[in-house]
Amino acid sequence: MHLGPFGYVSAMRTVFHVTPNANGWEVRQEGSDATEVLVDDKDNAVSHARELAKEREPSQVIIHTRDGRFETEYTYGDDPRDVPG
């Protein structure tokens, strides 16, 4: 079992992060050093991340602000956790 960066269980869920980059905004799969998508604008990055997440359910997209803080998330597919909530 693996706790994600915000303390939730992400054991069987593919998690994508949308974060600022020196050249724009990037989408990166949690646990990977490779950038999935690099684009100029945040809305475009979020759109790409959501499409990737829909293709890899169960999944989650975590969107960060320009200063790296948590902003919002989107979850796709069934919840793989065995705990209520």
Number of C-alpha atoms within 10 A of each C-alpha: 7 10 10 13 9 8 8 10 15 20 13 14 21 19 24 26 22 30 23 22 13 7 10 14 22 25 28 20 20 17 10 9 8 10 11 16 16 20 17 14 13 21 12 15 24 23 13 18 27 23 12 21 23 15 11 15 17 17 23 24 26 20 23 18 13 15 8 11 10 15 11 10 14 15 18 17 13 10 16 13 13 7 6 5 5
